[in-house]
Amino acid sequence: MDGEEEANLDMYGERNSEKEMQTVVQSTGNATCWLRSWMRLLCLMDPTQPSRSQATVQTFSRTMELLLRVGCANTLIHWLSQRLLRLQISQQPHAIAPLCSVLTKAQPPELVRAHILYHLLNCLRSEAAPLVLEQIPQMALKTWGYCPHQR
């Protein structure tokens, strides 16, 4: 494998295929149908199942990151973050970064925001604390000082 091929691999060793996927969706059908199919697949995944929790968290995280870049599917992002919050995040630390991104980029409902902050607080009391501390500079300070009465 040469350097150019290695540059096209993502962190999972797979080809970076976002453009390829967009091309397939555009050439073979309706994007809404593709999104519904993807949602059905995600519904089958349960992050609380111990044997599959790591793969599920990674899939949800990658999906959330992609949807955050698109910027038009906040409801789906909130739903995925709620599914992730069923876990003890301190035991699945690779869910910390996407949840922090949801806080700052997806305008979650107040209850989802409160649950994410609660889980992050618990992570600060665990071995996952350095991962949370890494995310703080990327997070807006208003996230931590959020008050629903300040609108």
Secondary structure per residue as TSV (DSSP state, phi and psi in degrees):
chain	resnum	aa	ss	phi	psi
A	1	M	-	360.0	126.5
A	2	D	-	-86.8	175.4
A	3	G	H	-61.0	-36.7
A	4	E	H	-67.5	-41.2
A	5	E	H	-65.2	-38.5
A	6	E	H	-64.9	-34.3
A	7	A	H	-67.3	-23.3
A	8	N	T	-88.7	2.7
A	9	L	B	-94.4	141.9
A	10	D	-	-90.2	-173.4
A	11	M	T	-67.1	-12.1
A	12	Y	T	-98.8	5.0
A	13	G	S	79.8	12.8
A	14	E	S	-100.8	158.3
A	15	R	B	-66.3	140.2
A	16	N	-	-71.8	103.9
A	17	S	-	-118.7	23.8
A	18	E	H	-59.2	-46.5
A	19	K	H	-65.7	-39.3
A	20	E	H	-62.4	-42.2
A	21	M	H	-64.8	-42.1
A	22	Q	H	-60.6	-40.7
A	23	T	H	-63.6	-43.4
A	24	V	H	-63.1	-46.0
A	25	V	H	-61.5	-44.7
A	26	Q	H	-66.9	-35.1
A	27	S	H	-88.9	-18.7
A	28	T	H	-115.2	-0.7
A	29	G	S	162.6	-166.2
A	30	N	-	-80.6	129.4
A	31	A	H	-62.3	-32.3
A	32	T	H	-63.8	-40.2
A	33	C	H	-63.9	-41.0
A	34	W	H	-62.7	-43.2
A	35	L	H	-63.9	-42.4
A	36	R	H	-63.3	-40.6
A	37	S	H	-62.9	-43.2
A	38	W	H	-63.2	-40.1
A	39	M	H	-64.0	-39.0
A	40	R	H	-61.6	-42.3
A	41	L	H	-62.4	-43.1
A	42	L	H	-65.2	-31.7
A	43	C	H	-64.4	-28.2
A	44	L	H	-75.8	-16.5
A	45	M	-	-90.8	132.0
A	46	D	-	-119.5	111.6
A	47	P	T	-68.3	-15.3
A	48	T	T	-86.1	-6.4
A	49	Q	-	-78.7	112.7
A	50	P	T	-54.9	-38.7
A	51	S	T	-69.7	-21.4
A	52	R	T	-121.8	6.2
A	53	S	H	-63.8	-40.4
A	54	Q	H	-65.2	-45.4
A	55	A	H	-64.5	-38.6
A	56	T	H	-66.0	-44.5
A	57	V	H	-61.9	-41.9
A	58	Q	H	-63.9	-42.5
A	59	T	H	-64.6	-46.9
A	60	F	H	-60.8	-43.8
A	61	S	H	-62.3	-45.4
A	62	R	H	-64.4	-39.7
A	63	T	H	-64.6	-44.0
A	64	M	H	-62.5	-42.6
A	65	E	H	-62.4	-41.3
A	66	L	H	-64.7	-45.3
A	67	L	H	-66.3	-33.5
A	68	L	H	-64.6	-36.7
A	69	R	H	-67.1	-37.2
A	70	V	H	-69.3	-41.7
A	71	G	T	79.0	18.2
A	72	C	S	-132.0	14.7
A	73	A	-	-130.3	45.8
A	74	N	H	-60.0	-35.8
A	75	T	H	-61.6	-43.0
A	76	L	H	-66.9	-38.8
A	77	I	H	-62.5	-42.6
A	78	H	H	-63.2	-41.1
A	79	W	H	-62.9	-44.5
A	80	L	H	-64.1	-40.0
A	81	S	H	-66.3	-35.4
A	82	Q	H	-64.6	-37.5
A	83	R	H	-64.5	-40.3
A	84	L	H	-66.5	-32.7
A	85	L	T	-71.5	-7.2
A	86	R	T	-71.6	-14.7
A	87	L	S	-90.3	165.6
A	88	Q	-	-83.9	103.6
A	89	I	G	-60.5	-31.3
A	90	S	G	-62.9	-22.1
A	91	Q	G	-91.1	-12.0
A	92	Q	S	-128.3	68.9
A	93	P	G	-64.2	-19.1
A	94	H	G	-72.7	-1.9
A	95	A	G	-88.3	-9.0
A	96	I	H	-65.3	-49.5
A	97	A	H	-60.0	-48.0
A	98	P	H	-64.4	-36.0
A	99	L	H	-66.7	-37.0
A	100	C	H	-65.4	-36.9
A	101	S	H	-64.6	-38.4
A	102	V	H	-61.8	-41.8
A	103	L	H	-57.9	-41.0
A	104	T	H	-94.4	-22.1
A	105	K	H	-119.1	-16.2
A	106	A	S	-113.7	9.4
A	107	Q	-	41.6	64.4
A	108	P	-	-69.1	155.0
A	109	P	-	-59.1	158.3
A	110	E	H	-56.7	-39.5
A	111	L	H	-67.2	-41.3
A	112	V	H	-65.0	-43.0
A	113	R	H	-58.0	-45.4
A	114	A	H	-62.8	-41.7
A	115	H	H	-65.8	-40.9
A	116	I	H	-63.2	-46.8
A	117	L	H	-62.7	-38.0
A	118	Y	H	-62.1	-44.9
A	119	H	H	-65.9	-38.7
A	120	L	H	-64.4	-38.7
A	121	L	H	-61.7	-43.5
A	122	N	H	-63.0	-36.5
A	123	C	H	-65.4	-33.1
A	124	L	H	-65.1	-19.7
A	125	R	T	-96.0	9.8
A	126	S	S	-125.9	-172.4
A	127	E	T	-69.2	-14.6
A	128	A	T	-83.1	1.9
A	129	A	H	-53.1	-43.7
A	130	P	H	-60.2	-32.2
A	131	L	H	-68.2	-37.6
A	132	V	H	-68.8	-43.7
A	133	L	H	-62.3	-31.8
A	134	E	H	-64.4	-30.4
A	135	Q	H	-82.3	-21.7
A	136	I	G	-57.7	-42.8
A	137	P	G	-61.1	-31.4
A	138	Q	G	-78.2	-18.3
A	139	M	S	-87.6	143.1
A	140	A	-	-70.2	141.2
A	141	L	H	-61.6	-28.2
A	142	K	H	-64.1	-23.3
A	143	T	H	-62.5	-43.3
A	144	W	H	-75.5	-32.4
A	145	G	T	-97.4	24.6
A	146	Y	-	-63.9	130.8
A	147	C	-	-135.7	122.0
A	148	P	T	-62.9	-17.7
A	149	H	T	-84.3	-9.2
A	150	Q	-	-97.1	82.7
A	151	R	-	-116.9	360.0
